[in-house]
Amino acid sequence: MRTVSVINYKGGVGKTTLTSNLAAELAWRGLNVLMIDLDAQASLTFSFITPDDWSDNYADTKTVKAWFDSIEQRNPISLADIVFTPNRISNALKYRDGGVDLIASHLGLINVDLDLATKLGGANLTQAKRNFLSVHSMLATELDEIDQDKYDLVLIDCPPNFNIVTKTAIIASDYILVPARPDYLSTLGIDYLIRSTNTLIKEYNEFAELDDGTSTTKIDPKFLYVVFTMIQEYGGQPISAQRPFMAKTKRLSGIKVMDAYIKRNDTIFGDAPQFGLPTVLKGYSSGSHASVVEGLEDVAKEFCIGIGIKI
């Protein structure tokens, strides 16, 4: 079971579009995928279930916020208790070998970070280190409790920041995937994200060797790819206004840039959430819509090569 965090400091870069379509395409190709929505905006959640369904059946007790809250209240539930299978994508995949499960987010998740921060610190340095490791590894610890044979892949849709919730995702991950629009603001924060992540890894691994002689497992998440999204094409290639940002990122980011990319189509991506079905499963067979789907399929293929999964 490989775990991948999808993150960019900048919002509106197609992070949820990438996560949902990647999960759906890989499920279509026979993989079992668990998605975890850690973004308080809950865009990934509402891409698969309606707000009314969420409110009636999940909001109170079956979201990732409920899991974090249960730890705070010292009455922990397991992640496995809040996993569910969205009906509409399940129906679309019922004749396939793969599947997609989801852990939903909550609009109140933004407050969880403040609760987690109160758990940091300690009466002495050893206790402070122990608390740091305990808080930041809670998601990793819980994912280890999930049946490792049940899922081939865990995709974590992270919030567009570097708070404690985001850090728990990175520490739980084998890989980090960075979606980006080919513009100044979307690519600006990639170097900062790399530095912040490397600092977190270094600090965590230093704390993993406690002064009292005990230790915990060190981490080594790898940056996998930058994936460009919302690409506008002319003559079969990205338009001239976007190409300089793509080229600059390839030169300077220190992360491999995926050759495949997600093309822009506001109509089909904008309509996808109301049907609860990612664009890649819509079955477009011709025209510009089909070209977008082909791009999504290419992203999935290259992604699997990068993490060593055969499809």
NUFIFI-242103 format. One record per residue (C-alpha): residue in one letter; x, y negated, z; residue number from 1. Coordinates in Angstrom, 1 decimal. Each point is the difference from the previous one (the first is absolute). Example, Ala and Ser with C-alpha at 12.3 -4.5 7.8 and 13.67 -1.06 7.14 Angstrom:
2
[A; [12.3; 4.5; 7.8]; 1]
[S; [1.4; -3.4; -0.7]; 2]
***
This chain:
311
[M; [0.0; 0.0; 0.0]; 1]
[R; [1.6; -3.2; -1.1]; 2]
[T; [-1.0; -3.4; 1.4]; 3]
[V; [0.1; -3.2; -2.0]; 4]
[S; [-0.7; -3.5; 1.2]; 5]
[V; [-1.3; -2.5; -2.6]; 6]
[I; [1.0; -3.5; 1.0]; 7]
[N; [0.7; -3.6; -1.2]; 8]
[Y; [0.1; -3.1; 2.2]; 9]
[K; [-2.1; -1.8; -2.7]; 10]
[G; [-3.7; 0.8; -0.1]; 11]
[G; [-1.9; 0.3; -3.3]; 12]
[V; [2.7; 2.1; -1.7]; 13]
[G; [-2.2; 3.0; -0.8]; 14]
[K; [1.1; 2.0; 3.0]; 15]
[T; [-3.4; 1.7; 0.6]; 16]
[T; [-0.4; 0.5; -3.8]; 17]
[L; [3.3; 1.9; -0.1]; 18]
[T; [-0.8; 2.0; 3.1]; 19]
[S; [-3.5; 1.1; -1.0]; 20]
[N; [0.8; 0.8; -3.6]; 21]
[L; [3.2; 1.8; 0.9]; 22]
[A; [-1.8; 2.2; 2.5]; 23]
[A; [-2.8; 0.7; -2.4]; 24]
[E; [2.2; 0.9; -3.0]; 25]
[L; [2.2; 2.3; 2.1]; 26]
[A; [-3.1; 1.7; 1.5]; 27]
[W; [-1.3; 0.5; -3.6]; 28]
[R; [3.4; 1.7; -0.7]; 29]
[G; [-0.4; 2.4; 2.9]; 30]
[L; [1.5; -1.7; 3.0]; 31]
[N; [-1.7; -0.6; 3.4]; 32]
[V; [0.4; -3.6; 1.1]; 33]
[L; [-0.7; -1.7; 3.3]; 34]
[M; [-0.4; -3.8; -0.2]; 35]
[I; [0.3; -2.1; 3.1]; 36]
[D; [-1.3; -3.6; -0.1]; 37]
[L; [2.1; -2.1; 2.4]; 38]
[D; [-1.1; -3.4; -1.5]; 39]
[A; [-2.5; -1.9; 2.0]; 40]
[Q; [-1.6; -1.2; -3.2]; 41]
[A; [-1.1; 3.6; -0.5]; 42]
[S; [0.1; -0.3; -3.8]; 43]
[L; [1.0; 3.6; -0.5]; 44]
[T; [-2.8; 1.2; 2.3]; 45]
[F; [-2.6; -2.0; -1.9]; 46]
[S; [1.3; 1.4; -3.3]; 47]
[F; [-1.3; 3.4; 1.0]; 48]
[I; [-3.0; -0.7; 2.4]; 49]
[T; [-2.5; -2.8; 0.2]; 50]
[P; [0.1; -2.6; 2.8]; 51]
[D; [-3.4; 1.3; 1.1]; 52]
[D; [1.2; 3.6; 0.2]; 53]
[W; [3.1; -1.2; 1.8]; 54]
[S; [-2.1; -2.0; 2.5]; 55]
[D; [-2.4; 2.8; 0.6]; 56]
[N; [2.3; 3.0; 0.2]; 57]
[Y; [3.6; -1.0; 0.6]; 58]
[A; [0.5; -3.4; 1.5]; 59]
[D; [-0.5; 0.8; 3.7]; 60]
[T; [2.0; 3.2; 0.4]; 61]
[K; [1.5; 1.3; -3.3]; 62]
[T; [2.5; -2.6; -1.1]; 63]
[V; [3.8; -0.4; 0.5]; 64]
[K; [-0.9; -2.8; 2.5]; 65]
[A; [-1.9; 2.5; 2.1]; 66]
[W; [3.1; 2.2; 0.0]; 67]
[F; [2.2; -2.9; 1.1]; 68]
[D; [-2.5; -1.0; 2.6]; 69]
[S; [-0.3; 3.5; 1.4]; 70]
[I; [3.8; 0.0; 0.7]; 71]
[E; [-0.3; -3.4; 1.7]; 72]
[Q; [-2.8; 1.4; 2.2]; 73]
[R; [2.0; 3.1; 0.8]; 74]
[N; [-2.8; 2.2; -1.4]; 75]
[P; [1.7; 0.9; -3.4]; 76]
[I; [-1.8; 1.5; -2.9]; 77]
[S; [1.9; 1.6; -2.8]; 78]
[L; [0.4; -1.4; -3.6]; 79]
[A; [-1.5; 3.3; -1.2]; 80]
[D; [-3.2; -0.9; 1.9]; 81]
[I; [-0.6; -3.1; -2.2]; 82]
[V; [1.0; 1.4; -3.4]; 83]
[F; [-3.0; 0.3; -2.4]; 84]
[T; [-0.5; 0.7; -3.7]; 85]
[P; [-1.8; -2.8; -1.9]; 86]
[N; [-3.0; 1.6; -1.8]; 87]
[R; [0.3; -1.7; -3.4]; 88]
[I; [3.6; 0.9; -0.7]; 89]
[S; [-0.6; 3.4; 1.4]; 90]
[N; [-2.8; 0.6; -2.6]; 91]
[A; [2.3; -1.3; -2.8]; 92]
[L; [2.7; 2.6; 1.1]; 93]
[K; [-2.2; 2.9; 0.9]; 94]
[Y; [1.3; 2.2; -2.9]; 95]
[R; [3.6; -0.9; 0.6]; 96]
[D; [2.5; 1.5; 2.4]; 97]
[G; [1.0; -3.2; 1.7]; 98]
[G; [-1.9; -2.4; 2.3]; 99]
[V; [0.1; -3.4; 1.7]; 100]
[D; [-0.7; -0.7; 3.7]; 101]
[L; [0.0; -3.3; 1.7]; 102]
[I; [0.6; -1.6; 3.4]; 103]
[A; [-2.0; -3.2; -0.1]; 104]
[S; [1.1; -3.4; 1.2]; 105]
[H; [-1.9; -2.6; 2.1]; 106]
[L; [-0.3; -3.7; -0.2]; 107]
[G; [1.1; -0.2; 3.6]; 108]
[L; [3.3; 1.7; -0.6]; 109]
[I; [1.7; -3.4; 0.0]; 110]
[N; [-0.4; -0.1; 3.8]; 111]
[V; [1.7; 3.4; 0.5]; 112]
[D; [3.4; -1.5; -0.6]; 113]
[L; [-0.4; -2.2; 3.1]; 114]
[D; [-1.0; 3.0; 2.1]; 115]
[L; [3.1; 1.9; -1.2]; 116]
[A; [2.3; -2.9; 0.8]; 117]
[T; [-1.0; 0.1; 3.6]; 118]
[K; [1.4; 3.6; 0.2]; 119]
[L; [3.5; -1.2; -0.9]; 120]
[G; [2.6; -1.1; 2.5]; 121]
[G; [0.8; 1.8; 3.3]; 122]
[A; [1.6; -0.3; 3.4]; 123]
[N; [3.4; 0.8; -1.4]; 124]
[L; [1.7; 0.5; -3.4]; 125]
[T; [-0.5; 3.8; -0.1]; 126]
[Q; [-3.8; -0.4; 0.7]; 127]
[A; [-0.2; -2.8; -2.6]; 128]
[K; [1.6; 2.2; -2.6]; 129]
[R; [-2.3; 2.9; 1.0]; 130]
[N; [-3.1; -2.2; -0.4]; 131]
[F; [1.3; -1.3; -3.3]; 132]
[L; [0.4; 3.5; -1.3]; 133]
[S; [-3.4; 1.1; 1.4]; 134]
[V; [-2.0; -2.8; -1.6]; 135]
[H; [1.7; 0.0; -3.4]; 136]
[S; [0.0; 3.8; -0.4]; 137]
[M; [-3.6; 0.6; 0.9]; 138]
[L; [-1.2; 0.4; -3.6]; 139]
[A; [2.9; 2.2; -0.9]; 140]
[T; [-0.6; 2.2; 3.1]; 141]
[E; [-3.7; 0.4; -0.9]; 142]
[L; [0.7; 0.8; -3.6]; 143]
[D; [2.3; 2.7; 1.1]; 144]
[E; [-3.1; 1.6; 1.8]; 145]
[I; [-1.9; 0.2; -3.3]; 146]
[D; [0.2; 3.4; -1.8]; 147]
[Q; [3.0; -0.6; -2.3]; 148]
[D; [-1.4; 2.5; -2.5]; 149]
[K; [-3.3; -1.9; -0.3]; 150]
[Y; [1.3; -3.0; -1.9]; 151]
[D; [2.7; -0.4; -2.6]; 152]
[L; [0.1; -3.7; 0.4]; 153]
[V; [-1.0; -2.8; 2.5]; 154]
[L; [-0.4; -3.5; -1.4]; 155]
[I; [-0.1; -2.8; 2.5]; 156]
[D; [-1.5; -3.3; -1.2]; 157]
[C; [1.8; -2.5; 2.2]; 158]
[P; [-1.0; -3.6; 0.8]; 159]
[P; [1.9; -2.8; -1.7]; 160]
[N; [2.2; -0.8; 3.0]; 161]
[F; [2.7; 1.5; 2.2]; 162]
[N; [-1.8; 0.4; 3.3]; 163]
[I; [0.1; 3.0; 2.3]; 164]
[V; [-2.8; 1.9; -1.8]; 165]
[T; [2.0; -0.3; -3.2]; 166]
[K; [3.2; 1.1; 1.8]; 167]
[T; [-1.8; 3.2; 1.2]; 168]
[A; [-0.7; 0.8; -3.6]; 169]
[I; [3.5; -0.5; -1.2]; 170]
[I; [1.4; 2.1; 2.8]; 171]
[A; [-2.4; 2.8; -0.9]; 172]
[S; [1.0; -0.2; -3.7]; 173]
[D; [2.3; 1.9; -2.2]; 174]
[Y; [-0.3; -2.6; -2.7]; 175]
[I; [-1.0; -3.6; -0.5]; 176]
[L; [-1.8; -1.1; -3.2]; 177]
[V; [-0.1; -3.7; -0.9]; 178]
[P; [-2.7; -1.3; -2.3]; 179]
[A; [0.6; -3.5; -1.5]; 180]
[R; [-1.5; -2.3; -2.5]; 181]
[P; [2.6; -1.4; -2.4]; 182]
[D; [-0.1; -3.6; 1.4]; 183]
[Y; [2.2; -2.1; 2.3]; 184]
[L; [-1.9; 0.5; 3.3]; 185]
[S; [-0.6; 3.7; -0.4]; 186]
[T; [3.6; 0.8; -0.6]; 187]
[L; [1.5; -2.6; 2.4]; 188]
[G; [-0.5; 2.1; 3.1]; 189]
[I; [1.4; 3.3; -1.3]; 190]
[D; [3.6; -0.7; 1.2]; 191]
[Y; [-1.4; -1.1; 3.4]; 192]
[L; [-2.1; 3.1; 0.3]; 193]
[I; [3.2; 2.1; -0.7]; 194]
[R; [2.0; -1.9; 2.7]; 195]
[S; [-2.8; 0.3; 2.5]; 196]
[T; [-0.5; 3.7; -0.6]; 197]
[N; [3.7; 0.7; 0.3]; 198]
[T; [0.2; -2.0; 3.2]; 199]
[L; [-3.0; 2.0; 1.4]; 200]
[I; [1.7; 3.3; -1.0]; 201]
[K; [3.3; -1.0; 1.6]; 202]
[E; [-1.6; -1.1; 3.2]; 203]
[Y; [-2.2; 3.1; 0.3]; 204]
[N; [2.9; 2.3; -0.6]; 205]
[E; [2.1; -1.8; 2.5]; 206]
[F; [-2.7; 0.3; 2.6]; 207]
[A; [-0.5; 3.7; -0.9]; 208]
[E; [3.1; 0.8; 2.1]; 209]
[L; [-1.2; -1.0; 3.5]; 210]
[D; [2.3; -0.9; 2.8]; 211]
[D; [-1.2; 2.9; 2.2]; 212]
[G; [1.2; 2.5; -2.6]; 213]
[T; [-3.3; 0.8; -1.6]; 214]
[S; [-0.6; -0.6; -3.6]; 215]
[T; [-2.7; 0.0; -2.7]; 216]
[T; [0.1; 0.7; -3.7]; 217]
[K; [1.6; -2.7; -2.1]; 218]
[I; [-1.8; -1.4; -3.1]; 219]
[D; [1.2; -0.6; -3.6]; 220]
[P; [-2.9; -1.3; -2.2]; 221]
[K; [1.1; -0.7; -3.5]; 222]
[F; [-1.2; -2.8; -2.3]; 223]
[L; [-1.4; 1.9; -3.0]; 224]
[Y; [-1.1; -2.5; -2.6]; 225]
[V; [-1.2; -3.4; -0.7]; 226]
[V; [-3.2; 0.5; -2.1]; 227]
[F; [-1.1; -2.9; -2.1]; 228]
[T; [-3.8; -0.7; -0.1]; 229]
[M; [-2.3; -2.2; -1.9]; 230]
[I; [2.1; 0.0; -3.1]; 231]
[Q; [-1.3; -1.8; -3.0]; 232]
[E; [1.2; 1.4; -3.3]; 233]
[Y; [0.6; -1.4; -3.4]; 234]
[G; [1.3; 2.1; -2.8]; 235]
[G; [0.2; 3.0; 2.3]; 236]
[Q; [2.3; -1.6; 2.6]; 237]
[P; [-0.4; -2.4; 2.9]; 238]
[I; [-0.6; -3.6; -1.0]; 239]
[S; [3.0; -2.3; -0.1]; 240]
[A; [-1.1; -1.9; 3.2]; 241]
[Q; [0.3; 3.2; 2.0]; 242]
[R; [3.1; 1.6; -1.4]; 243]
[P; [2.5; -2.3; 1.8]; 244]
[F; [-1.4; 0.9; 3.4]; 245]
[M; [0.1; 3.7; -0.9]; 246]
[A; [3.6; -0.3; -1.2]; 247]
[K; [1.1; -2.0; 3.0]; 248]
[T; [-1.5; 2.6; 2.4]; 249]
[K; [1.9; 2.8; -1.8]; 250]
[R; [3.3; -1.9; 0.4]; 251]
[L; [-0.4; -1.2; 3.6]; 252]
[S; [-2.4; 1.9; 2.1]; 253]
[G; [2.2; 3.0; 0.8]; 254]
[I; [-3.1; 2.3; -0.6]; 255]
[K; [-0.5; 1.9; -3.2]; 256]
[V; [-2.8; -1.5; -2.1]; 257]
[M; [-2.4; 2.4; -1.4]; 258]
[D; [-0.1; 0.1; -3.8]; 259]
[A; [-3.8; 0.6; 0.0]; 260]
[Y; [-2.2; -2.8; 1.2]; 261]
[I; [-3.7; -0.8; 0.6]; 262]
[K; [-1.6; -2.2; -2.6]; 263]
[R; [-2.4; -2.8; 0.8]; 264]
[N; [-3.7; 0.5; -0.7]; 265]
[D; [-2.2; -2.0; 2.4]; 266]
[T; [-3.2; 1.7; -1.3]; 267]
[I; [0.7; 3.6; 0.8]; 268]
[F; [2.1; -0.6; 3.1]; 269]
[G; [-2.6; -2.5; 1.3]; 270]
[D; [-2.9; 2.4; -0.5]; 271]
[A; [1.7; 3.1; 1.5]; 272]
[P; [-0.7; -0.5; 3.7]; 273]
[Q; [-3.8; -0.3; -0.4]; 274]
[F; [0.0; 3.5; -1.6]; 275]
[G; [2.4; 1.5; 2.6]; 276]
[L; [2.1; 1.5; -2.7]; 277]
[P; [3.5; -1.1; -1.1]; 278]
[T; [0.4; -1.2; -3.5]; 279]
[V; [2.3; 2.9; -1.0]; 280]
[L; [-2.9; 2.5; 0.4]; 281]
[K; [-2.5; -2.0; -2.1]; 282]
[G; [0.7; 2.0; -3.2]; 283]
[Y; [0.6; -2.9; -2.4]; 284]
[S; [1.0; 1.5; -3.3]; 285]
[S; [0.7; -2.9; -2.3]; 286]
[G; [0.9; -3.7; -0.2]; 287]
[S; [1.6; -2.2; 2.6]; 288]
[H; [-1.6; 1.8; 2.9]; 289]
[A; [1.6; 3.3; -1.1]; 290]
[S; [3.3; -1.8; -0.2]; 291]
[V; [-0.3; -1.1; 3.6]; 292]
[V; [-0.7; 3.6; 1.1]; 293]
[E; [3.0; 1.3; -2.0]; 294]
[G; [2.2; -2.5; 1.9]; 295]
[L; [-1.4; 1.3; 3.3]; 296]
[E; [0.7; 3.5; -1.0]; 297]
[D; [3.6; -0.9; -0.9]; 298]
[V; [0.5; -1.7; 3.4]; 299]
[A; [-1.2; 3.2; 1.7]; 300]
[K; [2.4; 2.2; -2.1]; 301]
[E; [3.0; -2.2; 0.7]; 302]
[F; [-0.9; -0.2; 3.7]; 303]
[C; [0.0; 3.8; 0.3]; 304]
[I; [3.4; 0.2; -1.7]; 305]
[G; [1.3; -2.5; 2.6]; 306]
[I; [-1.2; 2.0; 3.0]; 307]
[G; [0.7; 3.4; -1.5]; 308]
[I; [-3.6; 1.3; -0.3]; 309]
[K; [-0.9; 2.0; -3.0]; 310]
[I; [-3.4; -0.6; -1.7]; 311]
***
